[in-house]
């Protein structure tokens, strides 16, 4: 039994059977069981009741005929006996025949009207019990009853009743019930299909939503018609999708932080080695150049060469310093500062290059302090990097606009230039370390260092193509609430 059950479960799991099919199967099994029991009970009740009624009727008819023919048998009035038999036979269609016997068991009257008497009717069995006979020629079931008159001292009365009508009545009732169940199954099937659709359609929507869902993407919009268990399932799955998206986003951020940490670690080792191996020789070169510069025996051309050596040494020191700044995340020791003063200092540091390139420089700042918390030198470094990049992009006879605006909880500094702008490929890499569009004139660390500084100040920095041409550097910093030191 157990292996058979295991095999049946295995088949159910292997073959997909829809809920609608299961509902219909259960419906048909229920109708078959209910209908079968109903048909059997109806048939049994009708036939048993009809047989009981037929038996009672036979006993009554036999006693009634026996009481009436007793005197006629004693006087041997054969004509009256046959007249009485014909009367009862013609009046009741259930009576197939009536036979009267004398005490010697000889037939003295019958209702066959000249036809032959069947052998089973004229049998010698005169017991006081009902007998069932089958008339195959006429397709009849005959229930025969025999009653002795005065214990057989006068004679016997025998009556045959038709039981076929009783059975046919039961069969007709069974047919009516079967037709009723058949017609009942049609609306029941339609109702079952509609009911199963209300269950399977939302489930199918949920499955399609799960198939199309991508973590981090939009959540599927499903139409669940009723607030029931399926609605609870839908809400639970949507909540699960939302949590998966959040976890996926957090996982991406964690991976980026790990990559960032690995970059800093590897570049930190590289920067430390470079600082150790280069700074000392550069310091020696600088000292030697300063001593040569003080020498009185140098020609003017030699002084020019010494200046070139000193400028190259400072450039190398600047590269090493940028490397170290890249490797170390700025350590913020917060103080309150006014962004307007930082803008003014940065403007002074690049003023010479603005004039040399004949660039129109416009500044718009509020007429009240714009206080943030941070390190002023680092904010100035970010502004100088942005202005120098804008000057390089503009070239000669261009324009640079710097605007400082305020929002509810932050300040936005927008630096726009009239240069050629930037392509999508450049924008996607603009804050990567060592990426530069200036060739050998740039290190590719300025914007990345600026990015790190703004991130450390809990701000946001972005460089975009301006709709009116050129590039636009946008920096957002949270407002501070301290006093300016």
GIJOJO-V89950 format. One record per backbone hydrogen bond with DSSP energy under -1.0 kcal/mol. NH is the residue of the N-H (numbers start at 1). CO is the residue of the C=O. Records with the same first field share a line. If there is no record, write none. Layout:
NH: CO / CO
This chain:
5: 1
6: 2
7: 3
8: 4
9: 5
10: 6
11: 7
12: 8
13: 9
14: 10
15: 11
22: 18
23: 19
24: 20
25: 21
26: 22
27: 23
28: 24
29: 25
30: 26
31: 27
32: 28
33: 29
34: 30
35: 31
36: 32
37: 33
38: 34
39: 35
40: 36
41: 37
42: 38
43: 39
44: 40
45: 41
46: 42
47: 43
48: 44
49: 45
50: 46
51: 47
52: 48
53: 49
54: 50
55: 51
56: 52
57: 53
58: 54
59: 55
60: 56
61: 57
62: 58
63: 59
64: 60
65: 61
66: 62
67: 63
68: 64
69: 65
70: 66
73: 69
74: 70
75: 71
77: 72
78: 76
81: 77
82: 78
83: 79
84: 80
85: 81
86: 82
87: 83
88: 84
89: 85
90: 86
91: 87
92: 88
95: 92
96: 160
97: 160
99: 158
100: 109
101: 156
102: 106
105: 102
108: 100
109: 100
111: 98
115: 112
122: 118
129: 127
131: 144
133: 142
135: 140
139: 135
140: 135
142: 133
143: 161
144: 131
145: 159
147: 157
149: 155
153: 150
154: 149
156: 101
157: 147
158: 99
159: 145
160: 97
161: 143
162: 94
163: 141
167: 163
168: 164
169: 165
170: 166
171: 167
172: 168
173: 169
174: 170
175: 171
176: 172
177: 173
178: 174
179: 175
180: 176
181: 177
182: 178
183: 179
184: 180
185: 181
188: 184
189: 185
190: 186
191: 187
192: 188
193: 189
194: 190
195: 191
196: 192
197: 193
198: 194
200: 196
201: 197
203: 199
204: 200
205: 201
206: 202
207: 203
208: 204
209: 205
210: 206
211: 207
212: 208
213: 209
217: 214
228: 226
232: 228
233: 229
234: 230
235: 231
236: 232
237: 233
238: 234
239: 235
240: 236
241: 237
242: 238
243: 239
244: 240
245: 241
246: 242
247: 243
248: 244
249: 245
250: 246
251: 247
252: 248
253: 249
254: 250
255: 251
256: 252
257: 253
258: 254
259: 255
260: 256
261: 257
262: 258
263: 259
264: 260
265: 261
266: 262
267: 263
268: 264
269: 265
270: 266
271: 267
272: 268
273: 269
274: 270
275: 271
276: 272
277: 273
278: 274
279: 275
282: 278
283: 279
284: 280
285: 281
286: 282
287: 283
288: 284
289: 285
290: 286
291: 287
292: 288
293: 289
294: 290
303: 299
304: 300
305: 301
306: 302
307: 303
308: 304
309: 305
310: 306
311: 307
312: 308
313: 309
314: 310
315: 311
316: 312
317: 313
318: 314
319: 315
320: 316
321: 317
322: 318
323: 319
324: 320
325: 321
326: 322
327: 323
328: 324
335: 374
337: 372
339: 370
342: 338
343: 339
344: 340
345: 341
346: 342
347: 343
348: 344
349: 345
350: 346
354: 350
355: 351
356: 352
357: 353
358: 355
359: 354
360: 398
362: 400
364: 402
372: 337
374: 335
379: 375
380: 376
381: 377
382: 378
383: 379
384: 380
385: 381
386: 382
387: 383
388: 384
389: 385
390: 386
391: 387
392: 388
393: 389
394: 390
395: 391
397: 357
400: 360
401: 416
402: 362
403: 414
404: 364
405: 412
407: 410
411: 477
412: 405
413: 475
414: 403
415: 473
416: 401
417: 471
418: 399
427: 423
428: 424
429: 426
432: 429
434: 444
435: 432
441: 438
442: 439
449: 445
450: 446
451: 447
452: 448
453: 449
454: 450
455: 451
456: 452
457: 453
458: 455
459: 454
460: 476
462: 474
464: 472
466: 470
469: 466
472: 464
473: 415
474: 462
475: 413
476: 460
477: 411
479: 409
480: 371
485: 336
